[in-house]
Structures are given as C-alpha cells and as structure tokens.
C-alpha cells in the first residue's frame, strides 16, 4: 500500500504500525505501552523460531493412570460410616438386605434371612464370629438392631440365614418394612415426597477403611541405573506399591512396599546414593536399592548405637598390598570414616604399623556368603624371610570358588584351631586359596571342611597412614584398635522422619522436625520448624546433631520450606519468610551460615530451579531470581522476574500454591500453578531465557487434567519434560506435532484428544499518537506447519470508542480452504475505517499449528480538518 493517496491536497497521511516478530507477553502494563514484539496475552504458544508465534506441540500420553487394589467399593452413606473415639472415620458398613427376621424369646436367638448377593457384591462372606451391624428391623418389644456377633451361618439357594444371641429378650414380633421416600394417600391426594431416601432393613459387616486401596499417586521421581544404558525411568509412588516406567523400552515394573507399609499425602521422593527414597513426614522413610526383585524397605530407625571401638584380636586384622582388612562386623558402611586409636591393644602386642589418629575411608564391605567345600589341604615348611617370615603357608583346594586376595574367610571342619578360624586369603588360583598361619600341622580331609566368606570391611592405606611399616605377616598377629567416626555435635541419630530431603555434597540434608525415639519407627515432633540436619557422607542412616548450628530464624516466626544445593559447596536454605546460605558442608563442624534476605521467602518447595548462576523460585510476590554474582556474593533481584505477568501471578490460588512445581529444560522455565481457584496445578507458565520474556500460559482443554509433578527424564529423543497427574498418568509435554493433546484423567477411562487452543493478543497499536484514528486495513503473514494443514480466526478490538469485531478466518482469505502443509500466505484485509484510539488483534487457531510471522495495520488520523471538529 502506498504511504500517501494520490488525490486531494488535504488528504490524510496513511500510517503503519505492527510487529515483525514476537518475543514474549506482558499483562502488567497497558497494552498501548508495550514495546515492539511484546504481546498482551499468549496462550499455548511458542515464540522461539525466527520471532514467529506458533501453536505449541501437543501433549502425549505415555502411561495411563493405574488402579491400586483388587476391589472397588461403592461409597457408603453417612449412616454407614463408623468413627473411632476421636471422631475419625475408620470403618464402613457394607449392607445386605434383610428379607425376614424372627426372635426366639426362650433362647434369646435372633434369626435373620439375608439376601444372597452375587459373588463379591456383598463385600464379605458371612462367617461365625463376624461382628455385624443390624439396621431397620422393627420390633413390637425387644430392639434387635445394633452391633452383634454372628453365632451361626446357613447358606441357602438365594438367601443366607444368620443368627446371633441377645443378652435378654421378651416375646416380640419382628418385621422388616420398606420405607419409601414418598407418602401415598388413598383419599386421592397426590403423593408427597419425604426427606431422605427410600430405606429398608439391612445387615452390614464392619470393614476397616484401608487407605491403601485408594487410587492416587502421591510422589514421583526420575531414576536411572548408572550401570545400564537403557534405564531411564519415571517411578510413581502410589498407596501400597510403586510403578517404574522405562522411557526407553516402555516396560513397567511394580515395586512393592515392605510388609503393610503404605504411602499417603505429603510424600516426596528422591534419587540419591544409587537408591530411591520415599519420605513420609512423621513416619519412617522407605528406600529401594534399584533391584526390581526387591521391595521398598524401611530405613534404619530406633536407638542409634553410638560409635564404639573396634578392637582387633590377633588374627582379626591383616594388611595385604596396602589394604587393611578387618575380620569382624562393626556396623560400618562404604564411605564410613574410621580412625586408628592405637596400633596395638597392649604394649606387649605386635604393632600393626599404622599411625595413631590416622583416618581411613571404608572402601568395601564383606558379608557372609555360601560355603565352599575343601577337597584337599597342605601346609608347607616354615617360611624364612620376606613378608611372611616365620609363618606357614596353608594351601586349600576349592573347586570353582569366588574368593579374592584379601578376603576374610572362616575355615571350619578341621577340628584344629591351628587352621580353623578367622583367616585371610593371601594368594589364589582358579581352584585353590592360600592362607598364612603361625603354627604347623598335617591336615587331613574328612569331607566336612569348608571355607566361607566372613563379615568384615576393607580400607586403603596411604603413606601418611603408616608409622613405621611392618611386614604383612606381622599384621596377622597385630591387635589394632579402631573407632568409627565420632559425632562432632550432640551424637548421631537415624533419619528423623523428614517430609523431604535434598542431596548436597554427598550428604542428605533435610528438615529436623522430629526426634528419633529409642523404639523402632517411633518419632516425637520437636518444637522447631526452622532447623535442618545433614547425614554422614554417603550414609543415609547416620545424622550428626549439631546444636543450633543449622537453625535458621531471621528473628521472626519462620519455618523451613525448601533446600537447594548450589555450586561451590553452598546450600541455599529457603524459609517461608527468609533465605539463608550454608557454606562448607564438606566439613560440617566448620561450616558457616548467613542470611541472604529476610524480605522474601519461598512458598513452593518444588518451584526452585537453578539456571546457570541463578536460582529461580516462587515467592509471595511472584517468581524471584537469586543471582550468584561472584564467589562471595549471592544476591536477590529487587524486582520479581514475574513482574511482567503480575496479572497472571495474582490469579494463583494462594491456598494451594505450595503445590506449584517447576523444571528447567530447553532454555525454558516451566512453572505449573493452580489458577483461578483451582486446588490442583492446572496451568503451566513458561519463561524463555532466549528471549528473556515470559512466553506462554499453557493449559489443556479439560478441567480434570492436573499436574502433580514435572520431571526431566529420558535420554536421546525420549528426553523431555514429563507431567505426572494425581491419578498416575505420565504425559510428555511439547511432543505431538499435530497440535493435539492426548491426555487421560480417570482410572480405567479412555484417553482423550483435544485440539491445542492457542491464542495471541497483540499489543495495542496507536501509531504513536494520542488522537483517534481510522483503521483501514491489516496485513498478516502466516505459515502452516510442516506436516499439518492450518486454520485460525482473526478478531479485532478498538478502544475509545470501544468495539469488538471479527475479521474472518484464514480459510476465508484462502478460497475457503485451510492452509496446506508448509505453505505460507500473506493475508490482507479491510477493517472498514473503524475509529478508535488504539487497535488490538486476537488470533485463535482452530486446526493445526500455524506460525504467525508478523502483523501490520494501516490507518490515518480522524477528525483532521481545516475547520473545527465541533
């Protein structure tokens, strides 16, 4: 279009306004104040390819929700719920209809004929000694209703006859009326409805309400086996079992919980130490070791056995090739630190050559294995010189053994203490092992002789661990004394039943809200909600109580909400009203803490995400960004990162925003939140770090779809963002190229497919002036997706005067056809001289994933005249 019309000296100049690309959206300020490329609203869009606004890819269903439990019961009525002494509902009555009732006043026996239902429908096979509740039986004298114990059961063709005995009775006539919800009047009056429901006499068996039969997923996490290339899993923790979904192969595994353990509301999961933990606040946590043949087990609980001395008698210790091996069980684990108290027990004993005060890391744990039969044995002459001077070498023939040099073994069956007892493998072949003993003998074989791997542990010795090295043979006679690492605080404790934990510097760090009692699986709530505790290195069962060192209270009522492991051995501690940092937790005794800010806190633990040198999280005032400026300077931004979308932030339901969850993937921050009164996360806010702008509000066209967790999982082309819903459905975001969401929202229901309902509203175009304009034409460049045809609607809105009108569809400008795959088009249409100060466009897709390249509009000033406009 020409910039000027060619007729009339007083004609108005035609002015253009528009955007040649789009970078984000902003709903805080007025749309006429937005800059180039900034939308006033963006729904289900991506703005990352050449500045184009394209409908996002659809959501794909990966795993349907799963049911827990074999039976599904109907919901009981209020009258069928039985509460305990504290008022909590703990039992429900499953009723069957009573067809007839009678009372023998002589024997006090009540006989009920009960409707025989189809197998499984009555929820119980009646049996003697069952406790039942009888309701609705009408008696002329003795009341037979209430709770009773069955005395006999007789099965009939269509009925079951049940008897129970009263403590006393008088002659009575029993009836089982059927009470209707309406009243009939033979006088011609219309039936009158009564309150309640139709009722009849029933008998019900009291069944405990078992929460483990509820179908819901309470926690989830990603998991991978470091020893396998195709082990990218998502694990879902439901009520009485967990399910692991392999994202590479599609195979699922069920992982049971030990005994009668179950998981409920508030549970969280963590993958650390090559284990998967399920934390249950106030209850003993569960862990799984990664073997699908094993269940989730309870972590250690109860009284912690504080470190004791490990006293080695002669023959309990050996040094082989700079490896120290202790031949006894002492409660250590791989990664535990032991310290040498003394190189020998008594002054007259043989020294081990180790330095007092030296510390060693336990590298291997030995546990008893299968016994191997010894088929032959020989003892050589006394050795002169070398590592085993003055000792005797015993060679034991053992076919197909699995021993290694240095292994502690128990020799038995020779009936001679010169060879039987605790020994160490010094040499081996495929069919024999050799041990060194201090005395000679001529062994004989009876067939009962065995060698068995024994309890023990191993550590490596560096040069600074010696204090005058002795030969390996002499260490067999030494009596060193070790001790496990001693608490640097108030003593060790087991895991204190936390609500969650974070992995930091090879430790688990968690809130310290409960004291571990001496009894197993027993905890007491502490009067402290702002304190944390850290495990020993690589040891999830040992925690050091350091008085007041890890308590974070900014002088106000405050409590811990989250923890985040940052770089340079920095742990960020998020309280509800403040943020702190702890440095140097490699050595927890000398670690330090400081307050970062008491002006902002954390509202949603799972909203914390690290992106480079920044930590992003949801606070009372929106999404904040902590930036690590240098080695000693971690500072929070003065303005929330979400300030441009404050109108959306204000829509978050604050009663449930603690459920918000976030991840970082593909240069985007995904934050799922509950909007507009929802009690579950029903929208995902997306921030693009490439554009440094908020990009979209993503939703699904089904109000029942929710996001309980977001996970980054998978490898190769399976790696992406996965959304877990409350019922256990696993959905992959930004996956389907056809612009459709395939989701599932109910157990046993079919998957549902919806078109992605994308929408974009431009900034308000004003041509840079305050005056009223005549809006004449528009121009939009659109390209269809590579694989799918596209269509959309175009709407328009003017301000002052206000008006809303439609400009047509893409197909109406394309000969009534949708735009073909990978085709582009330039739509030019008329607005019709609509007058207004400003103009906005709203575009909604109706099919496919169209890409909006740019938008431009033309107009001229209104009321321009050489005369007055009055």
Buried (B, 14 or more C-beta within 10 A) or exposed (E): EEEEEEEEEEEBEBBBBBBEBBBBBBBBBEBBEBEEBBBBBBBBBBBBEEBBBBBBBBBBBBBBBBEBBEEEEEEBEEBBBBEEEEEEEBBBBBBBBBBBBBBBBEEBBBBBBBBBEEEEEBBBEBEEEBEBBBBBBBBEEBEBBEEBEBBEBEEEEEBBBBBBBBEEBEEBEBEBEEEBEEEEEEEEEEEEEEEEEEBBBBBBBBBEBEEBBBBBBBBBBBBBBEEEEBBBBBBBBBBBBBBBBBBBEEEBEEBEBEEEBBBBEBBBBBBBBEBBBBBBBBBBBBBBEBEEEEBBBBBBBBEBEEBEEBBBEBBBBBBBEEBBBBBBBBEBBBBBBBBBBBBBBEEEBBBBBBBEEBEBEBBBBBEEEEBBBBBEBEBEEBBEEEBBEBBBBBBBBBEEBEBEBBBBBBBBBBEBEBBBBBBBBBEBEEEBBBBBBBEEBEBEBEEEBBBBBBBBBBBBBEEEBBBEBBBBBBBBBBBBBBBBBEBEBEEBBBBBBBBBBBBBBBBBBBBBBBBBEEEEBBBEEEEBBBBBBBBBBBBBBBBBBBEEBBBBBBEEEBBBBBBBBBEEBBBBBBBBBBBBBBBBBEEBEEBEBEBBBBBBBBBBBBBBBBBEEBBBBBBBBBBBBBBBEEEEEBEBBEEBBBBBBBEBBEBBBEEBBBBBBBBBBBEBBBBBBBBEEBEBBBBBBBBBBEBEBBBBBBBBBBEBBBBBBBBBBBEEEBBBBBBBBBBBBBBBBBBBEBBBBBBBBEBEEEEBBBBBBBBBBBBBBBBEEEEBBBBBBBBBBBBBBEEBBBBBBBBBBBBEEEEEEEBEBBBBBBEEEBBEEEBEBEBEBEBEEBBBBBBBBBBBBBBBBBBBBBBBBBBBBBEBEEEEEE
